[in-house]
């Protein structure tokens, strides 16, 4: 027997040939000599064959291994009838022209020259040169084989309890392709291989990613991100990540549950991480705005003269949302929305009824935070406003038990209440621009340091433009300003604004840059560049940048100001035009220090959050129950999984992250373009004056119009569209069931709503006033 055959057959591990001239095999367990070769020897190990003596000393795991091998070989032989067909199932077959069927049959009805096929013919290849639908046969064969493979895989998924969205990973496609290239008879990986050598190999591959990131850290600097969160078990966990133009990288996970995370301990954690990376490479430490982090951040800035502590912009915006949702009418509408959804979702019959009216759409799209979820949920409820109204006024609802329950009547009252929809609209107008900023700072497509300062100003301008009454947003502006001035008004953000060409030149020409912005810029120049000569060079080269001289005044560079991220623009100005050799030399001669400084600042992140955590893996790491897995192996698993998730998020950044601030100016892109005076909306289109306000009153859930302006003929004209142009274009909603595959990291901050630039301007509409 050849050496390759011995390697493939596992039975040779437990037996040896007695002589190269014969086929007798001696058992290594009992020394029994079996005649008839390796085939009979395998039944000696397995047992149960009356013609072969079974081995009394064969270990159970060996017996099981050989038994599985023999059964698989039998299965392969049973499938050999398909092999001739499978051998030709390659891409070249698609180029074979399908021949026409013969038009004449033999006189004696024999099969000579006949193209008639029976049900078994699809299992056999055609003879060379034979006529007929060979292309159809190959397609049928592929379908049969794929169905068999998918069924086998599905059974394994069900047995292992894997989530269905595991097939959405790119690596799953790589796995299928690799198995297909191997061909029939591949031995599946063992338990030991997956948990041992191959886990170690993947750690080595992930370490290669780390080395790639380190090159970027050395060149452009980096940000340390401290992502603190509480697991479902109540444990407080801090994930340490590093962000750079190469994306985010997970370093380690720390259990902070057993000891209080005071500012001294947080300072020690910051310091240890900075020393591990290298103080000269770290530009900033980004954390949430907790008091202990703020104190520890001040200590870090004192200990390291070239390192900033920066509060997380995403956390700050979430705090803004929290403050806003504590104010009326937002707290009221939030509570009503929660009651509405919880009542429906907790009753399967009612939930199915709702889905029939909403075209199988659910009302909740979970966000990363409670307040992001609140806003997205209010928007999805608003998208389904008409469908929800139809449901609670339908015959199916009126005959159901839900219409007779007190809680059901409350839900109907909410849905038919025009003040509820007015308040939802009010909340969407306030929250829409802030959510856009949240997506900007929490995304991976482009670093947001060059945009944040202006983004908050434009968000406020957008909110202001959405209302004609200052009282509608005055309190909100107080909340935003308090959080911004205390937490986000940072020198790095000011420097980012100065170094972002798409924003700087416009404001510089208008002379609208505040003194505090220039002050912040010069503070960053001094802090990040301790060498005074280098500081002077950067300030001198800034004059060329301000005057838009050299490459900065090229038409291509001017055009790219609004179409590229600031980091890309810096590369464009300083690097991308290297083919124009003389200009390139001129640029290097005049602005090399400013180039390096700009790239370092504009590459910084504004957020401390990484990506979606794998709860089960993290919770296993920080528990005393190891489930036979060593702590090191668990840490390796998290190291691999988190960094692969971060890389997927970075690779998909073009899908999930908007960077154009023009989008934020569309105040009502979250809305559906209907008048906020919901009481006067018509039930039927046309000349009918029958409104949803009439339905509410007739249903017994109408509201007291006291304090609301009564309708006049002019207001009636407005609602009929005679004075205000409206649009029927609606925003698309991603159903929860349709988006399960967003789980890893990529998740959930995708651009899921269309950019409705044609939506009606709500400034022309007024809510009803008091009498």
SULURSUL-V272069 format. One record per pair of residues at least 12 apart in sequence whose C-alpha atoms are under 8 Angstrom apart, sorted by the first residue. I is the first residue (numbers start at 1). J is the second residue. Records with the same first field share a line. If there is no record, write none. Layout:
I->J, J
This chain:
10->66, 69
11->38, 41, 42, 66
12->38
14->27, 28, 29
15->27, 28, 41
16->28
23->35, 36, 37, 38
24->36, 37, 38
25->37, 38, 41
27->41
29->55, 57, 58
30->55, 56, 57, 58
32->55
40->52
42->66
45->58, 62, 63, 66
46->63, 64, 66, 67
72->185
73->185
76->184, 185
81->123, 124
82->123, 124
84->124, 125
85->123, 124, 125, 138, 141
86->141
89->138, 142
93->135, 138
94->135
96->135
97->135
98->132, 133, 134, 135
99->131, 132, 133
100->131, 132, 133
101->115, 131, 132, 133
102->114, 115
115->131, 132
122->137, 140, 141
123->141
125->137
165->740, 741, 743
166->741
168->741
195->633
199->636, 637
202->640
203->636, 639, 640
206->639, 640, 643, 644
210->249
213->244, 246, 249
216->244, 245, 246
217->244, 281, 282
218->281
220->244, 245, 281, 596, 599, 600, 603
221->244, 280, 281, 282, 283, 600
222->242, 243, 244, 281, 282, 283, 284, 604
223->242, 243, 244, 282, 283, 284, 285, 286, 604, 605
224->240, 241, 242, 243, 273, 274, 282, 284, 285, 286
225->240, 241, 242, 243, 285, 286, 287, 607, 608, 609
226->238, 239, 240, 241, 285, 286, 287, 288, 608, 609
227->239, 240, 241, 287, 288, 608, 609, 610
228->288
231->615, 619
233->619
235->255, 256, 257, 622
236->255, 256, 257
237->253, 254, 255, 256, 257
238->253, 254, 255, 256
239->251, 252, 253, 254
240->252, 253, 254
241->610
243->604, 605
244->603, 604, 605
245->447, 603, 604
247->444, 646, 647, 650
248->610, 646, 647, 650
249->643, 646
250->639, 642, 643, 646
251->639
252->639
255->622
261->292
262->292
263->291, 292, 293, 294, 295, 296
264->296
266->292, 293, 296
267->293, 296, 297, 299, 300
270->285, 300
271->300
279->304, 307
280->306
282->307
283->306, 307, 308, 528
284->307, 308, 309, 310
285->297, 307, 308, 309, 310
286->309, 310, 311, 312, 606, 607, 608
287->309, 310, 311, 312, 607, 608
288->311, 312, 315, 316, 608
289->311, 312, 315, 316, 487
294->309, 311
297->309, 310
305->527
306->527, 528, 529, 530
307->527, 528
310->490, 606
311->487, 488, 606, 607
312->606, 607, 608
313->438, 441, 488, 606, 607
314->438, 441, 442, 606, 607, 608
315->607
316->483, 484, 487, 488
317->434, 438
318->369, 371, 372
319->483
320->479, 480, 483
321->371, 431
322->371
323->479
324->476, 479
329->423
330->423, 424, 427
333->420, 423, 424
334->374, 378
336->414, 420
337->378, 381
339->411
340->411, 414
341->363
343->407, 408, 411
350->402
353->391
354->388, 391
357->387, 388, 390, 391
358->384, 387, 388
360->735
361->733, 734, 735, 736
362->735, 736
363->377, 380, 381, 384
364->376, 377, 380, 736
365->377, 380, 734, 735, 736
366->748
367->748, 749
368->748, 749
372->435
375->427, 428, 431
378->424, 428
379->424, 428, 670, 671
380->733
382->421, 424, 425, 671
383->671, 672, 730, 731, 733
385->415
388->415
389->415, 416
392->412, 415
412->701
413->696, 701, 702
416->692, 693, 695, 696, 701, 702
417->679, 693, 696, 701, 702, 703
418->677, 678, 679, 693
419->678, 679
421->676, 678
422->676, 677, 678, 767
425->671, 676
428->670, 671
429->463, 466, 667, 668, 670
430->463, 473, 476
432->667, 668, 669, 670
433->459, 460, 462, 463, 664, 665, 667
434->456, 459
436->664
437->452, 455, 456, 459, 664
439->657, 658, 749
440->657, 658, 659
441->605, 606, 607
442->606, 607, 609
443->653, 656, 657, 658, 749
444->649, 650, 653, 657
445->650, 652, 653, 654, 656, 657, 658, 659
446->565, 567, 657, 659
447->565, 567, 602, 603, 604, 605, 606
448->602, 604, 605, 606, 659
449->492, 493, 496, 497, 601, 602, 603, 604, 605, 606
450->493, 495, 496, 497, 498, 499, 500, 566, 602
451->493, 496, 497, 500, 661
452->493, 497
453->489, 493, 494, 496, 497
454->497, 503
455->661, 664
458->664, 665
459->664, 665
460->477
462->664, 665, 666, 667
463->667
465->667, 763
466->667, 668, 761, 762, 763
467->762, 763
468->763, 764, 766
490->520
491->517, 519, 520, 521, 523, 524
492->520, 521, 524, 601
494->517, 518, 520, 521
495->517, 518, 520, 521, 522, 524, 601
496->601, 602
498->517, 518, 521
499->566, 598, 602
500->566, 602
501->561, 566, 569
502->561, 562, 566
505->546
508->546
525->538, 597
534->593
537->593, 594
538->591, 593, 594, 597
541->590, 591, 593, 594
542->594
544->591
550->583, 586, 587
551->573, 574, 583, 587
552->573
557->569, 572, 573
562->660
563->660
565->659
566->602
567->598, 599, 602, 603
570->595, 598, 599
574->587, 588, 595
610->646
611->645, 646, 649, 744, 745, 746, 747
612->743, 744, 745, 746, 747
613->642, 745
614->642
617->634, 637, 638
618->638
620->634
621->634, 635
645->744, 745, 746
646->745
648->744, 745, 746
649->744, 745, 746, 747
652->746
655->750, 751
656->749, 750, 751
657->749, 750, 751
658->751
663->755
666->756, 757
668->756, 759, 760, 761, 762
669->731, 753, 754, 755, 756, 757, 759
670->731, 753
671->730, 731, 759
672->728, 729, 730, 731, 759
673->726, 727, 728, 729, 730, 759, 760
674->726, 727, 760
675->719, 762, 765
676->762, 765, 766, 767
677->765, 766, 767, 768
678->692, 693
679->691, 692, 693, 694
680->692, 693, 716, 719
681->693, 719
706->770, 771
707->769, 770, 771
708->768, 769, 770, 771
709->768, 769, 770, 771
710->768, 771
724->764
725->760
726->759, 760
727->758, 759, 760
729->756, 759
731->753, 754, 756
732->752, 753, 754
733->752, 753
734->752
